[in-house]
Amino acid sequence: MFCFVIMGCELDLIGFFGAFQGYWALDIPLVKGLLVAMPSSYMVCIFLYFWCIQPGEMQDNKKGNEDANTGNRLQRQAKALLRRKNVRLSLYHFLPLARYILLIKSTTGEDVEGVFRVNSLSSFTLGSCQIVALIFTITTNGNSISGLSIFVYMNMFSQLVNWSITILYFATGVADGMKKSIASGAYSANLSSQMRKTLVQLQVSISEDAQRLASEDASVMDDNQSTSSGDEDGYLSVMRRTLENEIMFFKKTAVDLRYFDPIELLTIRRAVYMQFSEEFDR
């Protein structure tokens, strides 16, 4: 869906510039005026956003963070919940061709919001102009769509795509769903990476504990200091207690986990964290 929105933005501009000459040749004052006014409106909106709107939003964010730091902890949390986070857009969200960088950079929620907003801006400026031009083009062609320029057909397709995306953005929660999907994917990937690192740490802990126990003096073992008591402070025991406490903390219940080996505890912890991942998808 993200790639589909980017394609819609690019098709809108390609179709507009491709059919510009044909629309201008209609020699209709209204169409000519729109062909000049709407692209100018698109550029003016971009200029106003970066020079007027965005600096004000960043200042509001800074002021909101300063206000949120005043008062006690509960007051700060309440203030944070009452403020809507502003979305920071970059120039490559608006510029054709440069927009393709979104395909290779790490996608964020702001990128999703950005391409939907830019597509909406393109639909209401360039798109409105193209719709009017299409109407006059079909009218001058005897109210028929046959025999038109390939760029006119491209305009028809791009308008269908762009206005569908715009309606989806304003009428549904598809953008929020995509942002949640990105967050959920990042969460799952980081969880898998954490699992692999913990497994390596577990192997190292077992090896270090084995070496420590093997190097203990036999006379110390005879002084009623058994392997189990000496192992209470070992690396493996510390990790095991950490895993047990983490599982019981998140599940908010006391469970006897001593019969599970460390690998099983890791699996249980992963299942607990995956429950939080499912919350992201809702």
Stockholm file with secondary structure:
# STOCKHOLM 1.0

chainA/1-282         MFCFVIMGCELDLIGFFGAFQGYWALDIPLVKGLLVAMPSSYMVCIFLYFWCIQPGEMQDNKKGNEDANTGNRLQRQAKALLRRKNVRLSLYHFLPLARYILLIKSTTGEDVEGVFRVNSLSSFTLGSCQIVALIFTITTNGNSISGLSIFVYMNMFSQLVNWSITILYFATGVADGMKKSIASGAYSANLSSQMRKTLVQLQVSISEDAQRLASEDASVMDDNQSTSSGDEDGYLSVMRRTLENEIMFFKKTAVDLRYFDPIELLTIRRAVYMQFSEEFDR
#=GR chainA/1-282 SS CHHHHHHHHHHHHHHHHHHHHHHHTTCCHHHHHHHHHHHHHHHHHHHHIIIIIHHHHHHHHHHHHHHHTSSCHHHHHHHHHTSCCCCCCCGGGTSTTGGGGGGTSCCCHHHHHHHHHHHHHHIIIIIHHHHHHHHHHHHHTTSCCTTCCHHHHHHHHHHHHHHHHHHHHHHSSHHHHHHHHHHHHHHHHHHHHHHHHHHHHHHHHHHHHHHHHHTSCHHHHHTTCCHHHHGGGSHHHHHHHHHHHHHHHHHTSCCCCTTSCHHHHHHHHHHHHHHHHHHHTC
#=GC SS_cons         CHHHHHHHHHHHHHHHHHHHHHHHTTCCHHHHHHHHHHHHHHHHHHHHIIIIIHHHHHHHHHHHHHHHTSSCHHHHHHHHHTSCCCCCCCGGGTSTTGGGGGGTSCCCHHHHHHHHHHHHHHIIIIIHHHHHHHHHHHHHTTSCCTTCCHHHHHHHHHHHHHHHHHHHHHHSSHHHHHHHHHHHHHHHHHHHHHHHHHHHHHHHHHHHHHHHHHTSCHHHHHTTCCHHHHGGGSHHHHHHHHHHHHHHHHHTSCCCCTTSCHHHHHHHHHHHHHHHHHHHTC
//
